[in-house]
Amino acid sequence: MTKSEFITELANSVDYLSLKEATIIVNTFFEAIADELISGSKVELRGFGSFKVKERQSRIGRNPKSGTKVSVPRKKVPYFKPGKELRLLIDQ
Amino acid sequence: MTKEDLVNRIWEQLDLSKKESADIVDQILVNMKTVLREGEKLKIGGFGVFEVRERKPRMGRNPKTGEAAEIKSGQTIKFKPGKTLRNAVAEGK
């Protein structure tokens, strides 16, 4: 499902929402989570899961084509941990 | 950031009551769960992709007792951040 299909779904689920409002809402929802991660904080959504930033240590990697060693610098990556309720729902 | 902060962000954007904003955030999460429960991928452009993946069985250990225990196969959620989000988080801006 794409974002635009997801927006249409939301507009259908909530009878007082127009498609335009649903678009603003879905964009705001994901932008707010992204902003929080960019600032290095985490987002906890009870029953769903949490988004946070994980620090990956620097390591020696290899160029998969040439096989030469390259150093991969330390970096921050976004990470999602599903909550218990979501895990149980999916794992059936 | 908690769900309440997310509700406030949405409430600030549109002419909705707090209650409506909270209901909408809950509905977003319900709809996301429904998509994933049906085994469908959810692609949010610029943000990332949520998908259901098969988890292979493997041997793990009970962290309390140290005993070996089998971790059963099953389904799990994988979130793959999109390029825009990955770059923004890596650069912190």
N, CA and C atoms of all chains as a GROMACS GRO file, in nm:
protein
  555
    1MET      N    1   0.084  -0.119   0.000
    1MET     CA    2   0.000   0.000   0.000
    1MET      C    3   0.088   0.125   0.000
    2THR      N    4   0.054   0.219  -0.082
    2THR     CA    5   0.131   0.343  -0.089
    2THR      C    6   0.073   0.446   0.008
    3LYS      N    7   0.146   0.558   0.021
    3LYS     CA    8   0.098   0.662   0.111
    3LYS      C    9  -0.037   0.717   0.064
    4SER      N   10  -0.052   0.737  -0.068
    4SER     CA   11  -0.179   0.796  -0.114
    4SER      C   12  -0.296   0.698  -0.091
    5GLU      N   13  -0.271   0.569  -0.105
    5GLU     CA   14  -0.378   0.471  -0.074
    5GLU      C   15  -0.410   0.472   0.075
    6PHE      N   16  -0.305   0.488   0.155
    6PHE     CA   17  -0.323   0.492   0.300
    6PHE      C   18  -0.406   0.615   0.341
    7ILE      N   19  -0.380   0.727   0.274
    7ILE     CA   20  -0.455   0.851   0.300
    7ILE      C   21  -0.603   0.831   0.265
    8THR      N   22  -0.629   0.768   0.150
    8THR     CA   23  -0.767   0.741   0.109
    8THR      C   24  -0.837   0.652   0.213
    9GLU      N   25  -0.764   0.551   0.261
    9GLU     CA   26  -0.818   0.461   0.364
    9GLU      C   27  -0.858   0.539   0.489
   10LEU      N   28  -0.770   0.632   0.529
   10LEU     CA   29  -0.798   0.709   0.650
   10LEU      C   30  -0.922   0.796   0.631
   11ALA      N   31  -0.932   0.860   0.513
   11ALA     CA   32  -1.049   0.943   0.484
   11ALA      C   33  -1.176   0.858   0.485
   12ASN      N   34  -1.165   0.733   0.442
   12ASN     CA   35  -1.282   0.643   0.445
   12ASN      C   36  -1.316   0.596   0.586
   13SER      N   37  -1.213   0.579   0.670
   13SER     CA   38  -1.235   0.530   0.807
   13SER      C   39  -1.298   0.635   0.896
   14VAL      N   40  -1.266   0.762   0.873
   14VAL     CA   41  -1.316   0.870   0.960
   14VAL      C   42  -1.412   0.955   0.877
   15ASP      N   43  -1.542   0.945   0.907
   15ASP     CA   44  -1.642   1.003   0.816
   15ASP      C   45  -1.638   1.156   0.804
   16TYR      N   46  -1.588   1.226   0.907
   16TYR     CA   47  -1.584   1.372   0.898
   16TYR      C   48  -1.455   1.426   0.834
   17LEU      N   49  -1.369   1.338   0.784
   17LEU     CA   50  -1.244   1.386   0.724
   17LEU      C   51  -1.253   1.391   0.572
   18SER      N   52  -1.211   1.504   0.516
   18SER     CA   53  -1.202   1.513   0.370
   18SER      C   54  -1.068   1.451   0.329
   19LEU      N   55  -1.055   1.424   0.201
   19LEU     CA   56  -0.930   1.368   0.150
   19LEU      C   57  -0.814   1.466   0.173
   20LYS      N   58  -0.846   1.595   0.157
   20LYS     CA   59  -0.744   1.698   0.176
   20LYS      C   60  -0.694   1.701   0.321
   21GLU      N   61  -0.790   1.691   0.415
   21GLU     CA   62  -0.752   1.690   0.557
   21GLU      C   63  -0.672   1.564   0.590
   22ALA      N   64  -0.717   1.451   0.536
   22ALA     CA   65  -0.647   1.324   0.562
   22ALA      C   66  -0.503   1.332   0.510
   23THR      N   67  -0.484   1.402   0.399
   23THR     CA   68  -0.349   1.418   0.342
   23THR      C   69  -0.261   1.496   0.439
   24ILE      N   70  -0.315   1.608   0.488
   24ILE     CA   71  -0.240   1.692   0.582
   24ILE      C   72  -0.206   1.611   0.709
   25ILE      N   73  -0.304   1.536   0.756
   25ILE     CA   74  -0.285   1.460   0.880
   25ILE      C   75  -0.178   1.352   0.865
   26VAL      N   76  -0.188   1.274   0.758
   26VAL     CA   77  -0.090   1.166   0.739
   26VAL      C   78   0.050   1.224   0.720
   27ASN      N   79   0.060   1.332   0.643
   27ASN     CA   80   0.192   1.396   0.626
   27ASN      C   81   0.246   1.449   0.758
   28THR      N   82   0.159   1.515   0.835
   28THR     CA   83   0.201   1.569   0.965
   28THR      C   84   0.246   1.456   1.058
   29PHE      N   85   0.172   1.348   1.059
   29PHE     CA   86   0.202   1.233   1.145
   29PHE      C   87   0.345   1.181   1.120
   30PHE      N   88   0.376   1.154   0.994
   30PHE     CA   89   0.509   1.098   0.965
   30PHE      C   90   0.619   1.204   0.974
   31GLU      N   91   0.586   1.330   0.941
   31GLU     CA   92   0.686   1.437   0.954
   31GLU      C   93   0.723   1.459   1.101
   32ALA      N   94   0.621   1.451   1.188
   32ALA     CA   95   0.647   1.472   1.332
   32ALA      C   96   0.740   1.364   1.385
   33ILE      N   97   0.718   1.239   1.342
   33ILE     CA   98   0.806   1.130   1.387
   33ILE      C   99   0.946   1.152   1.331
   34ALA      N  100   0.953   1.187   1.203
   34ALA     CA  101   1.084   1.210   1.139
   34ALA      C  102   1.159   1.323   1.210
   35ASP      N  103   1.090   1.434   1.239
   35ASP     CA  104   1.155   1.548   1.307
   35ASP      C  105   1.214   1.506   1.441
   36GLU      N  106   1.139   1.424   1.511
   36GLU     CA  107   1.183   1.378   1.642
   36GLU      C  108   1.311   1.293   1.630
   37LEU      N  109   1.312   1.204   1.532
   37LEU     CA  110   1.429   1.118   1.510
   37LEU      C  111   1.549   1.201   1.466
   38ILE      N  112   1.525   1.300   1.380
   38ILE     CA  113   1.634   1.384   1.331
   38ILE      C  114   1.698   1.460   1.447
   39SER      N  115   1.614   1.501   1.545
   39SER     CA  116   1.670   1.570   1.661
   39SER      C  117   1.732   1.474   1.762
   40GLY      N  118   1.726   1.344   1.731
   40GLY     CA  119   1.791   1.244   1.815
   40GLY      C  120   1.704   1.187   1.925
   41SER      N  121   1.576   1.229   1.929
   41SER     CA  122   1.486   1.179   2.034
   41SER      C  123   1.408   1.057   1.984
   42LYS      N  124   1.334   0.998   2.076
   42LYS     CA  125   1.256   0.882   2.034
   42LYS      C  126   1.105   0.908   2.046
   43VAL      N  127   1.030   0.826   1.977
   43VAL     CA  128   0.885   0.838   1.974
   43VAL      C  129   0.826   0.706   2.022
   44GLU      N  130   0.745   0.713   2.127
   44GLU     CA  131   0.686   0.590   2.181
   44GLU      C  132   0.536   0.591   2.159
   45LEU      N  133   0.487   0.493   2.085
   45LEU     CA  134   0.344   0.482   2.061
   45LEU      C  135   0.293   0.353   2.123
   46ARG      N  136   0.230   0.367   2.238
   46ARG     CA  137   0.179   0.252   2.314
   46ARG      C  138   0.100   0.155   2.226
   47GLY      N  139   0.134   0.029   2.238
   47GLY     CA  140   0.059  -0.073   2.165
   47GLY      C  141   0.106  -0.090   2.022
   48PHE      N  142   0.179   0.008   1.974
   48PHE     CA  143   0.226   0.000   1.836
   48PHE      C  144   0.376  -0.025   1.830
   49GLY      N  145   0.451   0.062   1.893
   49GLY     CA  146   0.595   0.044   1.894
   49GLY      C  147   0.668   0.174   1.917
   50SER      N  148   0.800   0.169   1.906
   50SER     CA  149   0.876   0.292   1.926
   50SER      C  150   0.979   0.310   1.815
   51PHE      N  151   0.998   0.437   1.782
   51PHE     CA  152   1.097   0.475   1.682
   51PHE      C  153   1.212   0.539   1.758
   52LYS      N  154   1.333   0.498   1.724
   52LYS     CA  155   1.448   0.564   1.786
   52LYS      C  156   1.568   0.563   1.693
   53VAL      N  157   1.673   0.630   1.739
   53VAL     CA  158   1.794   0.637   1.658
   53VAL      C  159   1.898   0.546   1.720
   54LYS      N  160   1.955   0.460   1.638
   54LYS     CA  161   2.061   0.372   1.687
   54LYS      C  162   2.193   0.418   1.629
   55GLU      N  163   2.296   0.406   1.710
   55GLU     CA  164   2.428   0.444   1.664
   55GLU      C  165   2.499   0.319   1.614
   56ARG      N  166   2.542   0.322   1.488
   56ARG     CA  167   2.620   0.210   1.433
   56ARG      C  168   2.768   0.245   1.444
   57GLN      N  169   2.846   0.155   1.503
   57GLN     CA  170   2.990   0.179   1.517
   57GLN      C  171   3.058   0.178   1.380
   58SER      N  172   3.170   0.245   1.373
   58SER     CA  173   3.247   0.240   1.248
   58SER      C  174   3.302   0.099   1.231
   59ARG      N  175   3.319   0.057   1.109
   59ARG     CA  176   3.368  -0.078   1.084
   59ARG      C  177   3.444  -0.080   0.952
   60ILE      N  178   3.519  -0.188   0.933
   60ILE     CA  179   3.588  -0.206   0.806
   60ILE      C  180   3.496  -0.289   0.716
   61GLY      N  181   3.456  -0.229   0.607
   61GLY     CA  182   3.371  -0.302   0.513
   61GLY      C  183   3.450  -0.331   0.387
   62ARG      N  184   3.384  -0.390   0.291
   62ARG     CA  185   3.449  -0.418   0.164
   62ARG      C  186   3.363  -0.367   0.051
   63ASN      N  187   3.429  -0.315  -0.048
   63ASN     CA  188   3.358  -0.279  -0.169
   63ASN      C  189   3.316  -0.411  -0.234
   64PRO      N  190   3.188  -0.436  -0.248
   64PRO     CA  191   3.145  -0.568  -0.297
   64PRO      C  192   3.191  -0.597  -0.440
   65LYS      N  193   3.217  -0.494  -0.516
   65LYS     CA  194   3.262  -0.515  -0.655
   65LYS      C  195   3.411  -0.548  -0.661
   66SER      N  196   3.492  -0.460  -0.603
   66SER     CA  197   3.637  -0.475  -0.618
   66SER      C  198   3.700  -0.555  -0.505
   67GLY      N  199   3.631  -0.568  -0.391
   67GLY     CA  200   3.686  -0.643  -0.279
   67GLY      C  201   3.783  -0.563  -0.194
   68THR      N  202   3.809  -0.437  -0.230
   68THR     CA  203   3.900  -0.357  -0.149
   68THR      C  204   3.834  -0.317  -0.017
   69LYS      N  205   3.919  -0.307   0.085
   69LYS     CA  206   3.868  -0.269   0.217
   69LYS      C  207   3.838  -0.120   0.221
   70VAL      N  208   3.726  -0.086   0.281
   70VAL     CA  209   3.694   0.056   0.300
   70VAL      C  210   3.646   0.074   0.443
   71SER      N  211   3.678   0.187   0.501
   71SER     CA  212   3.631   0.208   0.637
   71SER      C  213   3.493   0.272   0.630
   72VAL      N  214   3.398   0.211   0.699
   72VAL     CA  215   3.262   0.263   0.704
   72VAL      C  216   3.252   0.344   0.832
   73PRO      N  217   3.228   0.475   0.822
   73PRO     CA  218   3.228   0.557   0.944
   73PRO      C  219   3.108   0.528   1.034
   74ARG      N  220   3.121   0.568   1.158
   74ARG     CA  221   3.014   0.556   1.254
   74ARG      C  222   2.895   0.637   1.206
   75LYS      N  223   2.776   0.585   1.222
   75LYS     CA  224   2.660   0.664   1.178
   75LYS      C  225   2.535   0.636   1.260
   76LYS      N  226   2.442   0.728   1.249
   76LYS     CA  227   2.316   0.714   1.319
   76LYS      C  228   2.210   0.665   1.221
   77VAL      N  229   2.133   0.565   1.264
   77VAL     CA  230   2.028   0.513   1.176
   77VAL      C  231   1.894   0.506   1.249
   78PRO      N  232   1.785   0.536   1.176
   78PRO     CA  233   1.652   0.524   1.237
   78PRO      C  234   1.616   0.377   1.256
   79TYR      N  235   1.544   0.350   1.364
   79TYR     CA  236   1.512   0.211   1.397
   79TYR      C  237   1.371   0.206   1.454
   80PHE      N  238   1.297   0.102   1.417
   80PHE     CA  239   1.162   0.085   1.471
   80PHE      C  240   1.154  -0.047   1.546
   81LYS      N  241   1.107  -0.040   1.668
   81LYS     CA  242   1.087  -0.162   1.747
   81LYS      C  243   0.938  -0.182   1.768
   82PRO      N  244   0.880  -0.287   1.709
   82PRO     CA  245   0.737  -0.308   1.727
   82PRO      C  246   0.704  -0.337   1.874
   83GLY      N  247   0.592  -0.285   1.920
   83GLY     CA  248   0.548  -0.308   2.057
   83GLY      C  249   0.488  -0.447   2.070
   84LYS      N  250   0.466  -0.489   2.194
   84LYS     CA  251   0.418  -0.624   2.221
   84LYS      C  252   0.286  -0.654   2.150
   85GLU      N  253   0.194  -0.558   2.159
   85GLU     CA  254   0.062  -0.578   2.099
   85GLU      C  255   0.072  -0.602   1.948
   86LEU      N  256   0.155  -0.522   1.882
   86LEU     CA  257   0.175  -0.538   1.738
   86LEU      C  258   0.247  -0.669   1.706
   87ARG      N  259   0.348  -0.701   1.787
   87ARG     CA  260   0.423  -0.826   1.764
   87ARG      C  261   0.329  -0.946   1.771
   88LEU      N  262   0.244  -0.947   1.874
   88LEU     CA  263   0.152  -1.061   1.892
   88LEU      C  264   0.049  -1.068   1.780
   89LEU      N  265   0.005  -0.950   1.735
   89LEU     CA  266  -0.094  -0.945   1.627
   89LEU      C  267  -0.038  -1.003   1.497
   90ILE      N  268   0.088  -0.972   1.470
   90ILE     CA  269   0.152  -1.014   1.345
   90ILE      C  270   0.195  -1.160   1.351
   91ASP      N  271   0.242  -1.201   1.469
   91ASP     CA  272   0.301  -1.334   1.484
   91ASP      C  273   0.194  -1.436   1.520
   92GLN      N  274   0.105  -1.463   1.429
   92GLN     CA  275  -0.002  -1.559   1.459
   92GLN      C  276  -0.008  -1.670   1.357
   93MET      N  277   0.897   1.180   2.259
   93MET     CA  278   0.765   1.217   2.207
   93MET      C  279   0.667   1.102   2.229
   94THR      N  280   0.550   1.137   2.276
   94THR     CA  281   0.448   1.036   2.300
   94THR      C  282   0.332   1.057   2.202
   95LYS      N  283   0.233   0.972   2.215
   95LYS     CA  284   0.117   0.984   2.128
   95LYS      C  285   0.049   1.119   2.147
   96GLU      N  286   0.048   1.168   2.270
   96GLU     CA  287  -0.016   1.296   2.298
   96GLU      C  288   0.050   1.411   2.221
   97ASP      N  289   0.182   1.409   2.210
   97ASP     CA  290   0.253   1.514   2.134
   97ASP      C  291   0.215   1.506   1.986
   98LEU      N  292   0.200   1.384   1.937
   98LEU     CA  293   0.159   1.366   1.797
   98LEU      C  294   0.018   1.419   1.775
   99VAL      N  295  -0.069   1.392   1.870
   99VAL     CA  296  -0.207   1.442   1.864
   99VAL      C  297  -0.205   1.595   1.857
  100ASN      N  298  -0.121   1.657   1.940
  100ASN     CA  299  -0.112   1.803   1.942
  100ASN      C  300  -0.062   1.859   1.809
  101ARG      N  301   0.035   1.792   1.750
  101ARG     CA  302   0.087   1.838   1.621
  101ARG      C  303  -0.024   1.841   1.516
  102ILE      N  304  -0.110   1.739   1.518
  102ILE     CA  305  -0.221   1.732   1.422
  102ILE      C  306  -0.328   1.834   1.455
  103TRP      N  307  -0.357   1.849   1.582
  103TRP     CA  308  -0.457   1.944   1.630
  103TRP      C  309  -0.421   2.088   1.590
  104GLU      N  310  -0.288   2.119   1.594
  104GLU     CA  311  -0.242   2.253   1.555
  104GLU      C  312  -0.262   2.282   1.406
  105GLN      N  313  -0.263   2.175   1.327
  105GLN     CA  314  -0.270   2.192   1.181
  105GLN      C  315  -0.410   2.219   1.128
  106LEU      N  316  -0.510   2.159   1.192
  106LEU     CA  317  -0.645   2.164   1.136
  106LEU      C  318  -0.746   2.206   1.241
  107ASP      N  319  -0.863   2.244   1.192
  107ASP     CA  320  -0.970   2.287   1.280
  107ASP      C  321  -1.045   2.164   1.333
  108LEU      N  322  -0.980   2.094   1.423
  108LEU     CA  323  -1.038   1.973   1.482
  108LEU      C  324  -1.032   1.986   1.634
  109SER      N  325  -1.118   1.913   1.703
  109SER     CA  326  -1.109   1.914   1.849
  109SER      C  327  -0.995   1.821   1.891
  110LYS      N  328  -0.956   1.832   2.019
  110LYS     CA  329  -0.852   1.743   2.073
  110LYS      C  330  -0.898   1.598   2.062
  111LYS      N  331  -1.025   1.576   2.095
  111LYS     CA  332  -1.080   1.441   2.092
  111LYS      C  333  -1.074   1.382   1.950
  112GLU      N  334  -1.114   1.465   1.853
  112GLU     CA  335  -1.109   1.419   1.713
  112GLU      C  336  -0.966   1.389   1.672
  113SER      N  337  -0.873   1.478   1.710
  113SER     CA  338  -0.733   1.457   1.675
  113SER      C  339  -0.680   1.327   1.736
  114ALA      N  340  -0.718   1.301   1.861
  114ALA     CA  341  -0.673   1.178   1.927
  114ALA      C  342  -0.734   1.054   1.859
  115ASP      N  343  -0.862   1.064   1.824
  115ASP     CA  344  -0.928   0.952   1.755
  115ASP      C  345  -0.861   0.923   1.621
  116ILE      N  346  -0.821   1.031   1.552
  116ILE     CA  347  -0.758   1.014   1.421
  116ILE      C  348  -0.622   0.945   1.433
  117VAL      N  349  -0.544   0.987   1.534
  117VAL     CA  350  -0.413   0.922   1.555
  117VAL      C  351  -0.433   0.773   1.584
  118ASP      N  352  -0.532   0.741   1.668
  118ASP     CA  353  -0.562   0.600   1.696
  118ASP      C  354  -0.602   0.527   1.568
  119GLN      N  355  -0.682   0.595   1.486
  119GLN     CA  356  -0.728   0.533   1.362
  119GLN      C  357  -0.610   0.508   1.266
  120ILE      N  358  -0.515   0.600   1.262
  120ILE     CA  359  -0.395   0.580   1.178
  120ILE      C  360  -0.324   0.452   1.221
  121LEU      N  361  -0.307   0.436   1.353
  121LEU     CA  362  -0.236   0.318   1.403
  121LEU      C  363  -0.315   0.190   1.376
  122VAL      N  364  -0.446   0.197   1.391
  122VAL     CA  365  -0.532   0.080   1.362
  122VAL      C  366  -0.518   0.042   1.214
  123ASN      N  367  -0.522   0.143   1.127
  123ASN     CA  368  -0.513   0.115   0.984
  123ASN      C  369  -0.376   0.059   0.946
  124MET      N  370  -0.271   0.110   1.010
  124MET     CA  371  -0.136   0.056   0.984
  124MET      C  372  -0.131  -0.091   1.024
  125LYS      N  373  -0.187  -0.121   1.141
  125LYS     CA  374  -0.188  -0.260   1.189
  125LYS      C  375  -0.265  -0.350   1.094
  126THR      N  376  -0.379  -0.299   1.044
  126THR     CA  377  -0.462  -0.380   0.955
  126THR      C  378  -0.386  -0.414   0.826
  127VAL      N  379  -0.320  -0.315   0.770
  127VAL     CA  380  -0.244  -0.338   0.647
  127VAL      C  381  -0.138  -0.447   0.672
  128LEU      N  382  -0.064  -0.431   0.781
  128LEU     CA  383   0.045  -0.524   0.810
  128LEU      C  384  -0.007  -0.663   0.846
  129ARG      N  385  -0.119  -0.666   0.916
  129ARG     CA  386  -0.176  -0.794   0.955
  129ARG      C  387  -0.218  -0.875   0.832
  130GLU      N  388  -0.260  -0.804   0.729
  130GLU     CA  389  -0.297  -0.871   0.604
  130GLU      C  390  -0.173  -0.911   0.524
  131GLY      N  391  -0.056  -0.882   0.579
  131GLY     CA  392   0.069  -0.922   0.515
  131GLY      C  393   0.112  -0.828   0.404
  132GLU      N  394   0.045  -0.712   0.400
  132GLU     CA  395   0.077  -0.616   0.295
  132GLU      C  396   0.185  -0.520   0.341
  133LYS      N  397   0.266  -0.475   0.245
  133LYS     CA  398   0.369  -0.374   0.273
  133LYS      C  399   0.304  -0.238   0.284
  134LEU      N  400   0.359  -0.152   0.368
  134LEU     CA  401   0.312  -0.014   0.374
  134LEU      C  402   0.429   0.078   0.340
  135LYS      N  403   0.416   0.145   0.226
  135LYS     CA  404   0.524   0.232   0.179
  135LYS      C  405   0.487   0.377   0.200
  136ILE      N  406   0.562   0.445   0.284
  136ILE     CA  407   0.538   0.586   0.307
  136ILE      C  408   0.655   0.662   0.244
  137GLY      N  409   0.628   0.724   0.132
  137GLY     CA  410   0.734   0.793   0.057
  137GLY      C  411   0.810   0.891   0.145
  138GLY      N  412   0.941   0.888   0.139
  138GLY     CA  413   1.026   0.979   0.216
  138GLY      C  414   1.051   0.933   0.358
  139PHE      N  415   0.962   0.847   0.410
  139PHE     CA  416   0.973   0.802   0.548
  139PHE      C  417   1.033   0.661   0.555
  140GLY      N  418   0.962   0.567   0.491
  140GLY     CA  419   1.014   0.431   0.492
  140GLY      C  420   0.908   0.328   0.460
  141VAL      N  421   0.948   0.203   0.467
  141VAL     CA  422   0.859   0.092   0.435
  141VAL      C  423   0.846  -0.001   0.555
  142PHE      N  424   0.721  -0.035   0.588
  142PHE     CA  425   0.696  -0.134   0.692
  142PHE      C  426   0.655  -0.263   0.622
  143GLU      N  427   0.717  -0.373   0.662
  143GLU     CA  428   0.671  -0.499   0.602
  143GLU      C  429   0.681  -0.615   0.700
  144VAL      N  430   0.606  -0.719   0.668
  144VAL     CA  431   0.606  -0.838   0.751
  144VAL      C  432   0.710  -0.934   0.695
  145ARG      N  433   0.798  -0.978   0.781
  145ARG     CA  434   0.904  -1.070   0.739
  145ARG      C  435   0.894  -1.198   0.820
  146GLU      N  436   0.941  -1.304   0.757
  146GLU     CA  437   0.950  -1.434   0.823
  146GLU      C  438   1.073  -1.433   0.913
  147ARG      N  439   1.055  -1.477   1.037
  147ARG     CA  440   1.171  -1.488   1.127
  147ARG      C  441   1.209  -1.635   1.134
  148LYS      N  442   1.334  -1.664   1.104
  148LYS     CA  443   1.380  -1.804   1.105
  148LYS      C  444   1.398  -1.851   1.249
  149PRO      N  445   1.375  -1.981   1.272
  149PRO     CA  446   1.402  -2.032   1.408
  149PRO      C  447   1.552  -2.031   1.434
  150ARG      N  448   1.590  -1.998   1.556
  150ARG     CA  449   1.732  -2.001   1.592
  150ARG      C  450   1.746  -2.033   1.740
  151MET      N  451   1.868  -2.066   1.779
  151MET     CA  452   1.892  -2.096   1.919
  151MET      C  453   1.931  -1.965   1.989
  152GLY      N  454   1.869  -1.942   2.102
  152GLY     CA  455   1.904  -1.826   2.180
  152GLY      C  456   1.930  -1.872   2.323
  153ARG      N  457   1.941  -1.778   2.412
  153ARG     CA  458   1.963  -1.813   2.552
  153ARG      C  459   1.869  -1.732   2.640
  154ASN      N  460   1.822  -1.796   2.742
  154ASN     CA  461   1.745  -1.723   2.843
  154ASN      C  462   1.844  -1.632   2.915
  155PRO      N  463   1.826  -1.501   2.905
  155PRO     CA  464   1.927  -1.411   2.963
  155PRO      C  465   1.936  -1.421   3.115
  156LYS      N  466   1.834  -1.469   3.180
  156LYS     CA  467   1.837  -1.482   3.326
  156LYS      C  468   1.912  -1.607   3.370
  157THR      N  469   1.873  -1.722   3.312
  157THR     CA  470   1.929  -1.849   3.357
  157THR      C  471   2.050  -1.892   3.275
  158GLY      N  472   2.065  -1.836   3.154
  158GLY     CA  473   2.176  -1.876   3.069
  158GLY      C  474   2.150  -2.005   2.993
  159GLU      N  475   2.032  -2.062   3.012
  159GLU     CA  476   1.998  -2.187   2.943
  159GLU      C  477   1.971  -2.162   2.795
  160ALA      N  478   2.010  -2.256   2.713
  160ALA     CA  479   1.983  -2.247   2.570
  160ALA      C  480   1.833  -2.269   2.548
  161ALA      N  481   1.775  -2.192   2.461
  161ALA     CA  482   1.632  -2.208   2.433
  161ALA      C  483   1.608  -2.179   2.286
  162GLU      N  484   1.517  -2.252   2.228
  162GLU     CA  485   1.490  -2.230   2.088
  162GLU      C  486   1.400  -2.108   2.070
  163ILE      N  487   1.436  -2.021   1.978
  163ILE     CA  488   1.350  -1.911   1.941
  163ILE      C  489   1.275  -1.957   1.817
  164LYS      N  490   1.145  -1.967   1.830
  164LYS     CA  491   1.064  -2.025   1.723
  164LYS      C  492   1.053  -1.933   1.602
  165SER      N  493   1.023  -1.994   1.490
  165SER     CA  494   1.001  -1.915   1.369
  165SER      C  495   0.870  -1.838   1.383
  166GLY      N  496   0.854  -1.737   1.306
  166GLY     CA  497   0.730  -1.659   1.316
  166GLY      C  498   0.736  -1.542   1.221
  167GLN      N  499   0.645  -1.450   1.243
  167GLN     CA  500   0.637  -1.332   1.159
  167GLN      C  501   0.676  -1.212   1.243
  168THR      N  502   0.747  -1.121   1.181
  168THR     CA  503   0.786  -1.001   1.253
  168THR      C  504   0.778  -0.880   1.160
  169ILE      N  505   0.780  -0.761   1.217
  169ILE     CA  506   0.774  -0.640   1.137
  169ILE      C  507   0.913  -0.586   1.114
  170LYS      N  508   0.938  -0.552   0.990
  170LYS     CA  509   1.066  -0.491   0.956
  170LYS      C  510   1.036  -0.350   0.904
  171PHE      N  511   1.107  -0.253   0.960
  171PHE     CA  512   1.093  -0.116   0.909
  171PHE      C  513   1.222  -0.080   0.838
  172LYS      N  514   1.208  -0.044   0.711
  172LYS     CA  515   1.326   0.000   0.636
  172LYS      C  516   1.312   0.149   0.611
  173PRO      N  517   1.395   0.229   0.678
  173PRO     CA  518   1.384   0.374   0.661
  173PRO      C  519   1.416   0.415   0.517
  174GLY      N  520   1.344   0.513   0.466
  174GLY     CA  521   1.369   0.565   0.332
  174GLY      C  522   1.495   0.649   0.330
  175LYS      N  523   1.542   0.673   0.209
  175LYS     CA  524   1.668   0.744   0.190
  175LYS      C  525   1.664   0.884   0.254
  176THR      N  526   1.554   0.955   0.234
  176THR     CA  527   1.542   1.091   0.288
  176THR      C  528   1.557   1.090   0.440
  177LEU      N  529   1.485   0.997   0.505
  177LEU     CA  530   1.491   0.988   0.651
  177LEU      C  531   1.630   0.943   0.698
  178ARG      N  532   1.684   0.842   0.630
  178ARG     CA  533   1.818   0.791   0.667
  178ARG      C  534   1.921   0.903   0.662
  179ASN      N  535   1.921   0.979   0.552
  179ASN     CA  536   2.019   1.087   0.538
  179ASN      C  537   1.998   1.195   0.641
  180ALA      N  538   1.872   1.232   0.664
  180ALA     CA  539   1.843   1.338   0.761
  180ALA      C  540   1.886   1.297   0.902
  181VAL      N  541   1.861   1.172   0.939
  181VAL     CA  542   1.899   1.125   1.072
  181VAL      C  543   2.051   1.117   1.085
  182ALA      N  544   2.118   1.071   0.978
  182ALA     CA  545   2.264   1.059   0.981
  182ALA      C  546   2.329   1.196   0.998
  183GLU      N  547   2.269   1.297   0.935
  183GLU     CA  548   2.326   1.432   0.942
  183GLU      C  549   2.270   1.514   1.057
  184GLY      N  550   2.161   1.464   1.116
  184GLY     CA  551   2.099   1.535   1.228
  184GLY      C  552   2.032   1.665   1.188
  185LYS      N  553   1.988   1.673   1.061
  185LYS     CA  554   1.919   1.795   1.018
  185LYS      C  555   1.824   1.765   0.902
   0.00000   0.00000   0.00000
